[in-house]
Amino acid sequence: MEIADFQERMRDTYLARDAQRGPDATFRWLTEEVGELAKALRTQDRENLIHEFGDVLAWLASLANLEGVNLETATARYANGCPKCHQTPCGCPL
């Protein structure tokens, strides 16, 4: 699924609920899902990792929808590699 299609699906499915919740509460849900992803990374539960990555992307898309941010546009700065050093792989110092 393309990023734009995914964002549109999240908009169609959840925008009304997300709008009622508002950006602040939606951001809190996103951070909760990032915490669940951190736990899945620690335990290396592969099935749960896939689930939590999906949840993080879904909540990120929901928040972007509330803020009127197109994720295709937001990710465009990475289209040619690192946005700082303009190399692939990144050549920036660690």
PDB file of N, CA, C and O in Angstrom:
ATOM      1  N   MET A   1       0.847  -1.175   0.000  1.00  0.00           N
ATOM      2  CA  MET A   1       0.000   0.000   0.000  1.00  0.00           C
ATOM      3  C   MET A   1       0.890   1.235   0.000  1.00  0.00           C
ATOM      4  O   MET A   1       1.837   1.329   0.781  1.00  0.00           O
ATOM      5  N   GLU A   2       0.584   2.168  -0.871  1.00  0.00           N
ATOM      6  CA  GLU A   2       1.322   3.431  -0.938  1.00  0.00           C
ATOM      7  C   GLU A   2       0.971   4.304   0.277  1.00  0.00           C
ATOM      8  O   GLU A   2      -0.104   4.174   0.862  1.00  0.00           O
ATOM      9  N   ILE A   3       1.894   5.187   0.638  1.00  0.00           N
ATOM     10  CA  ILE A   3       1.677   6.056   1.799  1.00  0.00           C
ATOM     11  C   ILE A   3       0.408   6.890   1.630  1.00  0.00           C
ATOM     12  O   ILE A   3      -0.381   7.007   2.568  1.00  0.00           O
ATOM     13  N   ALA A   4       0.205   7.465   0.458  1.00  0.00           N
ATOM     14  CA  ALA A   4      -0.981   8.298   0.233  1.00  0.00           C
ATOM     15  C   ALA A   4      -2.262   7.479   0.371  1.00  0.00           C
ATOM     16  O   ALA A   4      -3.247   7.955   0.935  1.00  0.00           O
ATOM     17  N   ASP A   5      -2.251   6.256  -0.141  1.00  0.00           N
ATOM     18  CA  ASP A   5      -3.425   5.385  -0.024  1.00  0.00           C
ATOM     19  C   ASP A   5      -3.696   5.035   1.433  1.00  0.00           C
ATOM     20  O   ASP A   5      -4.843   5.023   1.880  1.00  0.00           O
ATOM     21  N   PHE A   6      -2.627   4.752   2.163  1.00  0.00           N
ATOM     22  CA  PHE A   6      -2.768   4.423   3.582  1.00  0.00           C
ATOM     23  C   PHE A   6      -3.333   5.611   4.359  1.00  0.00           C
ATOM     24  O   PHE A   6      -4.237   5.450   5.179  1.00  0.00           O
ATOM     25  N   GLN A   7      -2.797   6.802   4.096  1.00  0.00           N
ATOM     26  CA  GLN A   7      -3.286   7.981   4.796  1.00  0.00           C
ATOM     27  C   GLN A   7      -4.756   8.233   4.464  1.00  0.00           C
ATOM     28  O   GLN A   7      -5.542   8.593   5.340  1.00  0.00           O
ATOM     29  N   GLU A   8      -5.121   8.043   3.206  1.00  0.00           N
ATOM     30  CA  GLU A   8      -6.518   8.220   2.821  1.00  0.00           C
ATOM     31  C   GLU A   8      -7.416   7.198   3.520  1.00  0.00           C
ATOM     32  O   GLU A   8      -8.515   7.532   3.962  1.00  0.00           O
ATOM     33  N   ARG A   9      -6.949   5.963   3.618  1.00  0.00           N
ATOM     34  CA  ARG A   9      -7.736   4.933   4.318  1.00  0.00           C
ATOM     35  C   ARG A   9      -7.927   5.295   5.782  1.00  0.00           C
ATOM     36  O   ARG A   9      -9.016   5.119   6.328  1.00  0.00           O
ATOM     37  N   MET A  10      -6.879   5.800   6.422  1.00  0.00           N
ATOM     38  CA  MET A  10      -6.997   6.210   7.827  1.00  0.00           C
ATOM     39  C   MET A  10      -7.962   7.389   7.949  1.00  0.00           C
ATOM     40  O   MET A  10      -8.743   7.461   8.897  1.00  0.00           O
ATOM     41  N   ARG A  11      -7.905   8.319   6.977  1.00  0.00           N
ATOM     42  CA  ARG A  11      -8.826   9.467   6.974  1.00  0.00           C
ATOM     43  C   ARG A  11     -10.269   8.986   6.847  1.00  0.00           C
ATOM     44  O   ARG A  11     -11.136   9.396   7.620  1.00  0.00           O
ATOM     45  N   ASP A  12     -10.522   8.121   5.874  1.00  0.00           N
ATOM     46  CA  ASP A  12     -11.875   7.620   5.639  1.00  0.00           C
ATOM     47  C   ASP A  12     -12.400   6.836   6.841  1.00  0.00           C
ATOM     48  O   ASP A  12     -13.584   6.908   7.168  1.00  0.00           O
ATOM     49  N   THR A  13     -11.525   6.100   7.482  1.00  0.00           N
ATOM     50  CA  THR A  13     -11.935   5.215   8.575  1.00  0.00           C
ATOM     51  C   THR A  13     -12.076   5.941   9.908  1.00  0.00           C
ATOM     52  O   THR A  13     -13.006   5.666  10.667  1.00  0.00           O
ATOM     53  N   TYR A  14     -11.159   6.871  10.201  1.00  0.00           N
ATOM     54  CA  TYR A  14     -11.064   7.393  11.566  1.00  0.00           C
ATOM     55  C   TYR A  14     -11.182   8.910  11.726  1.00  0.00           C
ATOM     56  O   TYR A  14     -11.209   9.389  12.859  1.00  0.00           O
ATOM     57  N   LEU A  15     -11.255   9.681  10.646  1.00  0.00           N
ATOM     58  CA  LEU A  15     -11.180  11.137  10.798  1.00  0.00           C
ATOM     59  C   LEU A  15     -12.243  11.700  11.740  1.00  0.00           C
ATOM     60  O   LEU A  15     -11.934  12.562  12.563  1.00  0.00           O
ATOM     61  N   ALA A  16     -13.462  11.240  11.641  1.00  0.00           N
ATOM     62  CA  ALA A  16     -14.525  11.772  12.507  1.00  0.00           C
ATOM     63  C   ALA A  16     -14.198  11.509  13.977  1.00  0.00           C
ATOM     64  O   ALA A  16     -14.347  12.397  14.817  1.00  0.00           O
ATOM     65  N   ARG A  17     -13.755  10.299  14.283  1.00  0.00           N
ATOM     66  CA  ARG A  17     -13.394   9.967  15.670  1.00  0.00           C
ATOM     67  C   ARG A  17     -12.165  10.748  16.116  1.00  0.00           C
ATOM     68  O   ARG A  17     -12.111  11.249  17.239  1.00  0.00           O
ATOM     69  N   ASP A  18     -11.173  10.848  15.224  1.00  0.00           N
ATOM     70  CA  ASP A  18      -9.955  11.576  15.561  1.00  0.00           C
ATOM     71  C   ASP A  18     -10.252  13.050  15.812  1.00  0.00           C
ATOM     72  O   ASP A  18      -9.682  13.655  16.719  1.00  0.00           O
ATOM     73  N   ALA A  19     -11.143  13.624  15.009  1.00  0.00           N
ATOM     74  CA  ALA A  19     -11.499  15.033  15.177  1.00  0.00           C
ATOM     75  C   ALA A  19     -12.163  15.269  16.528  1.00  0.00           C
ATOM     76  O   ALA A  19     -11.912  16.288  17.171  1.00  0.00           O
ATOM     77  N   GLN A  20     -13.001  14.342  16.961  1.00  0.00           N
ATOM     78  CA  GLN A  20     -13.627  14.466  18.282  1.00  0.00           C
ATOM     79  C   GLN A  20     -12.585  14.385  19.387  1.00  0.00           C
ATOM     80  O   GLN A  20     -12.677  15.092  20.390  1.00  0.00           O
ATOM     81  N   ARG A  21     -11.594  13.521  19.200  1.00  0.00           N
ATOM     82  CA  ARG A  21     -10.537  13.330  20.195  1.00  0.00           C
ATOM     83  C   ARG A  21      -9.595  14.533  20.215  1.00  0.00           C
ATOM     84  O   ARG A  21      -9.146  14.963  21.277  1.00  0.00           O
ATOM     85  N   GLY A  22      -9.304  15.068  19.035  1.00  0.00           N
ATOM     86  CA  GLY A  22      -8.404  16.215  18.911  1.00  0.00           C
ATOM     87  C   GLY A  22      -6.946  15.798  18.764  1.00  0.00           C
ATOM     88  O   GLY A  22      -6.576  14.665  19.069  1.00  0.00           O
ATOM     89  N   PRO A  23      -6.118  16.742  18.288  1.00  0.00           N
ATOM     90  CA  PRO A  23      -4.714  16.432  18.043  1.00  0.00           C
ATOM     91  C   PRO A  23      -3.930  16.052  19.301  1.00  0.00           C
ATOM     92  O   PRO A  23      -3.093  15.150  19.256  1.00  0.00           O
ATOM     93  N   ASP A  24      -4.188  16.721  20.408  1.00  0.00           N
ATOM     94  CA  ASP A  24      -3.417  16.436  21.616  1.00  0.00           C
ATOM     95  C   ASP A  24      -3.638  15.001  22.093  1.00  0.00           C
ATOM     96  O   ASP A  24      -2.677  14.286  22.381  1.00  0.00           O
ATOM     97  N   ALA A  25      -4.886  14.585  22.177  1.00  0.00           N
ATOM     98  CA  ALA A  25      -5.173  13.216  22.617  1.00  0.00           C
ATOM     99  C   ALA A  25      -4.714  12.195  21.585  1.00  0.00           C
ATOM    100  O   ALA A  25      -4.269  11.106  21.947  1.00  0.00           O
ATOM    101  N   THR A  26      -4.817  12.533  20.307  1.00  0.00           N
ATOM    102  CA  THR A  26      -4.340  11.629  19.260  1.00  0.00           C
ATOM    103  C   THR A  26      -2.829  11.466  19.358  1.00  0.00           C
ATOM    104  O   THR A  26      -2.312  10.365  19.170  1.00  0.00           O
ATOM    105  N   PHE A  27      -2.124  12.541  19.646  1.00  0.00           N
ATOM    106  CA  PHE A  27      -0.673  12.454  19.849  1.00  0.00           C
ATOM    107  C   PHE A  27      -0.350  11.554  21.042  1.00  0.00           C
ATOM    108  O   PHE A  27       0.597  10.770  20.984  1.00  0.00           O
ATOM    109  N   ARG A  28      -1.115  11.656  22.101  1.00  0.00           N
ATOM    110  CA  ARG A  28      -0.880  10.781  23.265  1.00  0.00           C
ATOM    111  C   ARG A  28      -1.071   9.318  22.894  1.00  0.00           C
ATOM    112  O   ARG A  28      -0.310   8.464  23.348  1.00  0.00           O
ATOM    113  N   TRP A  29      -2.081   9.013  22.069  1.00  0.00           N
ATOM    114  CA  TRP A  29      -2.266   7.637  21.595  1.00  0.00           C
ATOM    115  C   TRP A  29      -1.059   7.188  20.781  1.00  0.00           C
ATOM    116  O   TRP A  29      -0.593   6.057  20.921  1.00  0.00           O
ATOM    117  N   LEU A  30      -0.556   8.077  19.931  1.00  0.00           N
ATOM    118  CA  LEU A  30       0.632   7.756  19.133  1.00  0.00           C
ATOM    119  C   LEU A  30       1.807   7.418  20.051  1.00  0.00           C
ATOM    120  O   LEU A  30       2.496   6.422  19.829  1.00  0.00           O
ATOM    121  N   THR A  31       2.040   8.226  21.068  1.00  0.00           N
ATOM    122  CA  THR A  31       3.172   7.964  21.957  1.00  0.00           C
ATOM    123  C   THR A  31       2.976   6.663  22.732  1.00  0.00           C
ATOM    124  O   THR A  31       3.948   5.964  23.019  1.00  0.00           O
ATOM    125  N   GLU A  32       1.742   6.335  23.070  1.00  0.00           N
ATOM    126  CA  GLU A  32       1.470   5.051  23.723  1.00  0.00           C
ATOM    127  C   GLU A  32       1.843   3.898  22.791  1.00  0.00           C
ATOM    128  O   GLU A  32       2.436   2.908  23.222  1.00  0.00           O
ATOM    129  N   GLU A  33       1.496   4.032  21.537  1.00  0.00           N
ATOM    130  CA  GLU A  33       1.836   2.978  20.568  1.00  0.00           C
ATOM    131  C   GLU A  33       3.350   2.882  20.355  1.00  0.00           C
ATOM    132  O   GLU A  33       3.873   1.786  20.158  1.00  0.00           O
ATOM    133  N   VAL A  34       4.053   4.007  20.392  1.00  0.00           N
ATOM    134  CA  VAL A  34       5.510   3.968  20.293  1.00  0.00           C
ATOM    135  C   VAL A  34       6.087   3.214  21.491  1.00  0.00           C
ATOM    136  O   VAL A  34       7.051   2.462  21.346  1.00  0.00           O
ATOM    137  N   GLY A  35       5.506   3.409  22.661  1.00  0.00           N
ATOM    138  CA  GLY A  35       5.927   2.661  23.849  1.00  0.00           C
ATOM    139  C   GLY A  35       5.700   1.166  23.676  1.00  0.00           C
ATOM    140  O   GLY A  35       6.546   0.361  24.065  1.00  0.00           O
ATOM    141  N   GLU A  36       4.578   0.793  23.103  1.00  0.00           N
ATOM    142  CA  GLU A  36       4.307  -0.619  22.851  1.00  0.00           C
ATOM    143  C   GLU A  36       5.282  -1.189  21.821  1.00  0.00           C
ATOM    144  O   GLU A  36       5.672  -2.353  21.909  1.00  0.00           O
ATOM    145  N   LEU A  37       5.672  -0.371  20.851  1.00  0.00           N
ATOM    146  CA  LEU A  37       6.676  -0.789  19.881  1.00  0.00           C
ATOM    147  C   LEU A  37       8.018  -1.006  20.576  1.00  0.00           C
ATOM    148  O   LEU A  37       8.728  -1.966  20.276  1.00  0.00           O
ATOM    149  N   ALA A  38       8.363  -0.116  21.500  1.00  0.00           N
ATOM    150  CA  ALA A  38       9.617  -0.270  22.245  1.00  0.00           C
ATOM    151  C   ALA A  38       9.641  -1.596  22.999  1.00  0.00           C
ATOM    152  O   ALA A  38      10.663  -2.282  23.019  1.00  0.00           O
ATOM    153  N   LYS A  39       8.538  -1.949  23.606  1.00  0.00           N
ATOM    154  CA  LYS A  39       8.459  -3.226  24.332  1.00  0.00           C
ATOM    155  C   LYS A  39       8.620  -4.399  23.373  1.00  0.00           C
ATOM    156  O   LYS A  39       9.321  -5.364  23.680  1.00  0.00           O
ATOM    157  N   ALA A  40       7.974  -4.319  22.216  1.00  0.00           N
ATOM    158  CA  ALA A  40       8.091  -5.389  21.225  1.00  0.00           C
ATOM    159  C   ALA A  40       9.529  -5.513  20.725  1.00  0.00           C
ATOM    160  O   ALA A  40       9.999  -6.619  20.459  1.00  0.00           O
ATOM    161  N   LEU A  41      10.223  -4.393  20.596  1.00  0.00           N
ATOM    162  CA  LEU A  41      11.628  -4.425  20.184  1.00  0.00           C
ATOM    163  C   LEU A  41      12.493  -5.099  21.250  1.00  0.00           C
ATOM    164  O   LEU A  41      13.396  -5.873  20.932  1.00  0.00           O
ATOM    165  N   ARG A  42      12.209  -4.800  22.507  1.00  0.00           N
ATOM    166  CA  ARG A  42      12.973  -5.428  23.596  1.00  0.00           C
ATOM    167  C   ARG A  42      12.777  -6.928  23.635  1.00  0.00           C
ATOM    168  O   ARG A  42      13.733  -7.674  23.851  1.00  0.00           O
ATOM    169  N   THR A  43      11.556  -7.379  23.429  1.00  0.00           N
ATOM    170  CA  THR A  43      11.252  -8.809  23.536  1.00  0.00           C
ATOM    171  C   THR A  43      11.487  -9.563  22.240  1.00  0.00           C
ATOM    172  O   THR A  43      11.510 -10.793  22.225  1.00  0.00           O
ATOM    173  N   GLN A  44      11.663  -8.821  21.148  1.00  0.00           N
ATOM    174  CA  GLN A  44      11.864  -9.405  19.818  1.00  0.00           C
ATOM    175  C   GLN A  44      10.747 -10.378  19.426  1.00  0.00           C
ATOM    176  O   GLN A  44      10.984 -11.402  18.785  1.00  0.00           O
ATOM    177  N   ASP A  45       9.528 -10.026  19.828  1.00  0.00           N
ATOM    178  CA  ASP A  45       8.344 -10.789  19.444  1.00  0.00           C
ATOM    179  C   ASP A  45       7.970 -10.345  18.030  1.00  0.00           C
ATOM    180  O   ASP A  45       7.340  -9.304  17.842  1.00  0.00           O
ATOM    181  N   ARG A  46       8.365 -11.148  17.037  1.00  0.00           N
ATOM    182  CA  ARG A  46       8.243 -10.763  15.630  1.00  0.00           C
ATOM    183  C   ARG A  46       6.803 -10.417  15.240  1.00  0.00           C
ATOM    184  O   ARG A  46       6.566  -9.400  14.588  1.00  0.00           O
ATOM    185  N   GLU A  47       5.854 -11.246  15.632  1.00  0.00           N
ATOM    186  CA  GLU A  47       4.457 -10.990  15.287  1.00  0.00           C
ATOM    187  C   GLU A  47       3.973  -9.685  15.910  1.00  0.00           C
ATOM    188  O   GLU A  47       3.267  -8.910  15.265  1.00  0.00           O
ATOM    189  N   ASN A  48       4.347  -9.446  17.148  1.00  0.00           N
ATOM    190  CA  ASN A  48       3.948  -8.216  17.825  1.00  0.00           C
ATOM    191  C   ASN A  48       4.665  -7.004  17.230  1.00  0.00           C
ATOM    192  O   ASN A  48       4.086  -5.920  17.166  1.00  0.00           O
ATOM    193  N   LEU A  49       5.916  -7.172  16.796  1.00  0.00           N
ATOM    194  CA  LEU A  49       6.631  -6.078  16.135  1.00  0.00           C
ATOM    195  C   LEU A  49       5.865  -5.599  14.909  1.00  0.00           C
ATOM    196  O   LEU A  49       5.679  -4.397  14.717  1.00  0.00           O
ATOM    197  N   ILE A  50       5.431  -6.521  14.097  1.00  0.00           N
ATOM    198  CA  ILE A  50       4.680  -6.169  12.882  1.00  0.00           C
ATOM    199  C   ILE A  50       3.404  -5.419  13.263  1.00  0.00           C
ATOM    200  O   ILE A  50       3.071  -4.401  12.656  1.00  0.00           O
ATOM    201  N   HIS A  51       2.698  -5.926  14.265  1.00  0.00           N
ATOM    202  CA  HIS A  51       1.459  -5.299  14.746  1.00  0.00           C
ATOM    203  C   HIS A  51       1.727  -3.873  15.230  1.00  0.00           C
ATOM    204  O   HIS A  51       1.009  -2.945  14.857  1.00  0.00           O
ATOM    205  N   GLU A  52       2.754  -3.699  16.055  1.00  0.00           N
ATOM    206  CA  GLU A  52       3.021  -2.381  16.645  1.00  0.00           C
ATOM    207  C   GLU A  52       3.542  -1.382  15.626  1.00  0.00           C
ATOM    208  O   GLU A  52       3.201  -0.202  15.703  1.00  0.00           O
ATOM    209  N   PHE A  53       4.365  -1.822  14.666  1.00  0.00           N
ATOM    210  CA  PHE A  53       4.773  -0.910  13.594  1.00  0.00           C
ATOM    211  C   PHE A  53       3.538  -0.413  12.845  1.00  0.00           C
ATOM    212  O   PHE A  53       3.448   0.772  12.523  1.00  0.00           O
ATOM    213  N   GLY A  54       2.599  -1.293  12.568  1.00  0.00           N
ATOM    214  CA  GLY A  54       1.366  -0.899  11.893  1.00  0.00           C
ATOM    215  C   GLY A  54       0.567   0.107  12.701  1.00  0.00           C
ATOM    216  O   GLY A  54       0.048   1.083  12.160  1.00  0.00           O
ATOM    217  N   ASP A  55       0.473  -0.140  14.017  1.00  0.00           N
ATOM    218  CA  ASP A  55      -0.258   0.785  14.883  1.00  0.00           C
ATOM    219  C   ASP A  55       0.396   2.166  14.910  1.00  0.00           C
ATOM    220  O   ASP A  55      -0.296   3.182  14.853  1.00  0.00           O
ATOM    221  N   VAL A  56       1.721   2.202  14.996  1.00  0.00           N
ATOM    222  CA  VAL A  56       2.424   3.492  15.019  1.00  0.00           C
ATOM    223  C   VAL A  56       2.165   4.249  13.718  1.00  0.00           C
ATOM    224  O   VAL A  56       1.895   5.450  13.743  1.00  0.00           O
ATOM    225  N   LEU A  57       2.246   3.562  12.595  1.00  0.00           N
ATOM    226  CA  LEU A  57       1.978   4.220  11.312  1.00  0.00           C
ATOM    227  C   LEU A  57       0.535   4.725  11.237  1.00  0.00           C
ATOM    228  O   LEU A  57       0.282   5.820  10.735  1.00  0.00           O
ATOM    229  N   ALA A  58      -0.404   3.927  11.734  1.00  0.00           N
ATOM    230  CA  ALA A  58      -1.812   4.329  11.689  1.00  0.00           C
ATOM    231  C   ALA A  58      -2.059   5.582  12.520  1.00  0.00           C
ATOM    232  O   ALA A  58      -2.740   6.503  12.069  1.00  0.00           O
ATOM    233  N   TRP A  59      -1.510   5.623  13.730  1.00  0.00           N
ATOM    234  CA  TRP A  59      -1.714   6.799  14.576  1.00  0.00           C
ATOM    235  C   TRP A  59      -0.975   8.013  14.028  1.00  0.00           C
ATOM    236  O   TRP A  59      -1.461   9.136  14.156  1.00  0.00           O
ATOM    237  N   LEU A  60       0.191   7.807  13.418  1.00  0.00           N
ATOM    238  CA  LEU A  60       0.907   8.908  12.783  1.00  0.00           C
ATOM    239  C   LEU A  60       0.084   9.481  11.628  1.00  0.00           C
ATOM    240  O   LEU A  60      -0.015  10.699  11.480  1.00  0.00           O
ATOM    241  N   ALA A  61      -0.502   8.613  10.817  1.00  0.00           N
ATOM    242  CA  ALA A  61      -1.346   9.067   9.714  1.00  0.00           C
ATOM    243  C   ALA A  61      -2.576   9.804  10.239  1.00  0.00           C
ATOM    244  O   ALA A  61      -2.989  10.809   9.659  1.00  0.00           O
ATOM    245  N   SER A  62      -3.160   9.317  11.326  1.00  0.00           N
ATOM    246  CA  SER A  62      -4.319   9.994  11.919  1.00  0.00           C
ATOM    247  C   SER A  62      -3.952  11.394  12.382  1.00  0.00           C
ATOM    248  O   SER A  62      -4.692  12.349  12.145  1.00  0.00           O
ATOM    249  N   LEU A  63      -2.812  11.510  13.039  1.00  0.00           N
ATOM    250  CA  LEU A  63      -2.376  12.822  13.511  1.00  0.00           C
ATOM    251  C   LEU A  63      -2.080  13.747  12.332  1.00  0.00           C
ATOM    252  O   LEU A  63      -2.440  14.924  12.362  1.00  0.00           O
ATOM    253  N   ALA A  64      -1.431  13.224  11.303  1.00  0.00           N
ATOM    254  CA  ALA A  64      -1.157  14.025  10.109  1.00  0.00           C
ATOM    255  C   ALA A  64      -2.462  14.505   9.478  1.00  0.00           C
ATOM    256  O   ALA A  64      -2.558  15.654   9.049  1.00  0.00           O
ATOM    257  N   ASN A  65      -3.451  13.644   9.421  1.00  0.00           N
ATOM    258  CA  ASN A  65      -4.746  14.038   8.867  1.00  0.00           C
ATOM    259  C   ASN A  65      -5.362  15.182   9.663  1.00  0.00           C
ATOM    260  O   ASN A  65      -5.885  16.134   9.083  1.00  0.00           O
ATOM    261  N   LEU A  66      -5.302  15.091  10.977  1.00  0.00           N
ATOM    262  CA  LEU A  66      -5.866  16.160  11.804  1.00  0.00           C
ATOM    263  C   LEU A  66      -5.148  17.484  11.585  1.00  0.00           C
ATOM    264  O   LEU A  66      -5.763  18.548  11.646  1.00  0.00           O
ATOM    265  N   GLU A  67      -3.855  17.414  11.333  1.00  0.00           N
ATOM    266  CA  GLU A  67      -3.057  18.629  11.158  1.00  0.00           C
ATOM    267  C   GLU A  67      -2.964  19.083   9.707  1.00  0.00           C
ATOM    268  O   GLU A  67      -2.317  20.086   9.408  1.00  0.00           O
ATOM    269  N   GLY A  68      -3.614  18.339   8.798  1.00  0.00           N
ATOM    270  CA  GLY A  68      -3.603  18.717   7.387  1.00  0.00           C
ATOM    271  C   GLY A  68      -2.249  18.530   6.725  1.00  0.00           C
ATOM    272  O   GLY A  68      -1.903  19.255   5.793  1.00  0.00           O
ATOM    273  N   VAL A  69      -1.482  17.556   7.208  1.00  0.00           N
ATOM    274  CA  VAL A  69      -0.157  17.280   6.658  1.00  0.00           C
ATOM    275  C   VAL A  69      -0.236  16.062   5.750  1.00  0.00           C
ATOM    276  O   VAL A  69      -0.684  14.995   6.170  1.00  0.00           O
ATOM    277  N   ASN A  70       0.194  16.222   4.523  1.00  0.00           N
ATOM    278  CA  ASN A  70       0.251  15.124   3.575  1.00  0.00           C
ATOM    279  C   ASN A  70       1.565  14.383   3.809  1.00  0.00           C
ATOM    280  O   ASN A  70       2.641  14.967   3.680  1.00  0.00           O
ATOM    281  N   LEU A  71       1.479  13.091   4.155  1.00  0.00           N
ATOM    282  CA  LEU A  71       2.681  12.328   4.468  1.00  0.00           C
ATOM    283  C   LEU A  71       3.579  12.116   3.254  1.00  0.00           C
ATOM    284  O   LEU A  71       4.794  11.987   3.403  1.00  0.00           O
ATOM    285  N   GLU A  72       3.000  12.077   2.060  1.00  0.00           N
ATOM    286  CA  GLU A  72       3.828  11.992   0.852  1.00  0.00           C
ATOM    287  C   GLU A  72       4.723  13.230   0.759  1.00  0.00           C
ATOM    288  O   GLU A  72       5.912  13.121   0.461  1.00  0.00           O
ATOM    289  N   THR A  73       4.154  14.389   1.013  1.00  0.00           N
ATOM    290  CA  THR A  73       4.912  15.636   0.990  1.00  0.00           C
ATOM    291  C   THR A  73       5.951  15.648   2.111  1.00  0.00           C
ATOM    292  O   THR A  73       7.093  16.060   1.906  1.00  0.00           O
ATOM    293  N   ALA A  74       5.546  15.196   3.293  1.00  0.00           N
ATOM    294  CA  ALA A  74       6.449  15.199   4.444  1.00  0.00           C
ATOM    295  C   ALA A  74       7.655  14.290   4.233  1.00  0.00           C
ATOM    296  O   ALA A  74       8.751  14.595   4.704  1.00  0.00           O
ATOM    297  N   THR A  75       7.463  13.182   3.533  1.00  0.00           N
ATOM    298  CA  THR A  75       8.573  12.246   3.335  1.00  0.00           C
ATOM    299  C   THR A  75       9.422  12.589   2.114  1.00  0.00           C
ATOM    300  O   THR A  75      10.484  11.997   1.924  1.00  0.00           O
ATOM    301  N   ALA A  76       8.980  13.526   1.287  1.00  0.00           N
ATOM    302  CA  ALA A  76       9.691  13.863   0.050  1.00  0.00           C
ATOM    303  C   ALA A  76      11.119  14.336   0.311  1.00  0.00           C
ATOM    304  O   ALA A  76      11.994  14.168  -0.538  1.00  0.00           O
ATOM    305  N   ARG A  77      11.354  14.920   1.471  1.00  0.00           N
ATOM    306  CA  ARG A  77      12.713  15.413   1.740  1.00  0.00           C
ATOM    307  C   ARG A  77      13.733  14.295   1.850  1.00  0.00           C
ATOM    308  O   ARG A  77      14.936  14.554   1.825  1.00  0.00           O
ATOM    309  N   TYR A  78      13.273  13.047   1.973  1.00  0.00           N
ATOM    310  CA  TYR A  78      14.172  11.891   2.034  1.00  0.00           C
ATOM    311  C   TYR A  78      14.289  11.163   0.691  1.00  0.00           C
ATOM    312  O   TYR A  78      14.970  10.141   0.601  1.00  0.00           O
ATOM    313  N   ALA A  79      13.643  11.669  -0.333  1.00  0.00           N
ATOM    314  CA  ALA A  79      13.582  10.986  -1.626  1.00  0.00           C
ATOM    315  C   ALA A  79      14.958  10.771  -2.254  1.00  0.00           C
ATOM    316  O   ALA A  79      15.160   9.796  -2.977  1.00  0.00           O
ATOM    317  N   ASN A  80      15.891  11.659  -1.989  1.00  0.00           N
ATOM    318  CA  ASN A  80      17.222  11.554  -2.593  1.00  0.00           C
ATOM    319  C   ASN A  80      18.295  11.207  -1.571  1.00  0.00           C
ATOM    320  O   ASN A  80      19.467  11.531  -1.763  1.00  0.00           O
ATOM    321  N   GLY A  81      17.900  10.556  -0.495  1.00  0.00           N
ATOM    322  CA  GLY A  81      18.862  10.182   0.535  1.00  0.00           C
ATOM    323  C   GLY A  81      18.774  11.094   1.740  1.00  0.00           C
ATOM    324  O   GLY A  81      17.731  11.687   2.015  1.00  0.00           O
ATOM    325  N   CYS A  82      19.870  11.199   2.446  1.00  0.00           N
ATOM    326  CA  CYS A  82      19.925  12.010   3.664  1.00  0.00           C
ATOM    327  C   CYS A  82      19.660  13.475   3.328  1.00  0.00           C
ATOM    328  O   CYS A  82      20.325  14.034   2.455  1.00  0.00           O
ATOM    329  N   PRO A  83      18.693  14.112   4.009  1.00  0.00           N
ATOM    330  CA  PRO A  83      18.409  15.508   3.698  1.00  0.00           C
ATOM    331  C   PRO A  83      19.510  16.470   4.162  1.00  0.00           C
ATOM    332  O   PRO A  83      19.518  17.633   3.760  1.00  0.00           O
ATOM    333  N   LYS A  84      20.435  15.998   5.002  1.00  0.00           N
ATOM    334  CA  LYS A  84      21.525  16.872   5.469  1.00  0.00           C
ATOM    335  C   LYS A  84      22.750  16.781   4.571  1.00  0.00           C
ATOM    336  O   LYS A  84      23.243  17.792   4.072  1.00  0.00           O
ATOM    337  N   CYS A  85      23.245  15.536   4.366  1.00  0.00           N
ATOM    338  CA  CYS A  85      24.480  15.387   3.583  1.00  0.00           C
ATOM    339  C   CYS A  85      24.214  15.006   2.134  1.00  0.00           C
ATOM    340  O   CYS A  85      25.133  14.995   1.314  1.00  0.00           O
ATOM    341  N   HIS A  86      22.949  14.690   1.811  1.00  0.00           N
ATOM    342  CA  HIS A  86      22.514  14.340   0.455  1.00  0.00           C
ATOM    343  C   HIS A  86      23.206  13.096  -0.085  1.00  0.00           C
ATOM    344  O   HIS A  86      23.422  12.975  -1.291  1.00  0.00           O
ATOM    345  N   GLN A  87      23.556  12.169   0.812  1.00  0.00           N
ATOM    346  CA  GLN A  87      24.195  10.921   0.409  1.00  0.00           C
ATOM    347  C   GLN A  87      23.329   9.724   0.772  1.00  0.00           C
ATOM    348  O   GLN A  87      22.515   9.773   1.695  1.00  0.00           O
ATOM    349  N   THR A  88      23.529   8.645   0.017  1.00  0.00           N
ATOM    350  CA  THR A  88      22.925   7.346   0.314  1.00  0.00           C
ATOM    351  C   THR A  88      24.018   6.303   0.190  1.00  0.00           C
ATOM    352  O   THR A  88      24.535   6.105  -0.909  1.00  0.00           O
ATOM    353  N   PRO A  89      24.397   5.621   1.276  1.00  0.00           N
ATOM    354  CA  PRO A  89      23.914   5.812   2.645  1.00  0.00           C
ATOM    355  C   PRO A  89      24.398   7.129   3.241  1.00  0.00           C
ATOM    356  O   PRO A  89      25.310   7.770   2.721  1.00  0.00           O
ATOM    357  N   CYS A  90      23.774   7.506   4.324  1.00  0.00           N
ATOM    358  CA  CYS A  90      24.096   8.749   5.007  1.00  0.00           C
ATOM    359  C   CYS A  90      25.585   8.779   5.388  1.00  0.00           C
ATOM    360  O   CYS A  90      26.139   7.802   5.893  1.00  0.00           O
ATOM    361  N   GLY A  91      26.205   9.923   5.130  1.00  0.00           N
ATOM    362  CA  GLY A  91      27.606  10.099   5.473  1.00  0.00           C
ATOM    363  C   GLY A  91      27.812  11.058   6.634  1.00  0.00           C
ATOM    364  O   GLY A  91      28.945  11.439   6.927  1.00  0.00           O
ATOM    365  N   CYS A  92      26.738  11.450   7.294  1.00  0.00           N
ATOM    366  CA  CYS A  92      26.849  12.364   8.423  1.00  0.00           C
ATOM    367  C   CYS A  92      27.607  11.681   9.565  1.00  0.00           C
ATOM    368  O   CYS A  92      27.481  10.472   9.754  1.00  0.00           O
ATOM    369  N   PRO A  93      28.399  12.453  10.332  1.00  0.00           N
ATOM    370  CA  PRO A  93      29.076  11.850  11.485  1.00  0.00           C
ATOM    371  C   PRO A  93      28.046  11.391  12.519  1.00  0.00           C
ATOM    372  O   PRO A  93      27.001  12.017  12.697  1.00  0.00           O
ATOM    373  N   LEU A  94      28.360  10.304  13.182  1.00  0.00           N
ATOM    374  CA  LEU A  94      27.446   9.781  14.212  1.00  0.00           C
ATOM    375  C   LEU A  94      27.339  10.690  15.376  1.00  0.00           C
ATOM    376  O   LEU A  94      26.613  10.396  16.325  1.00  0.00           O
TER     377      LEU A  94
END
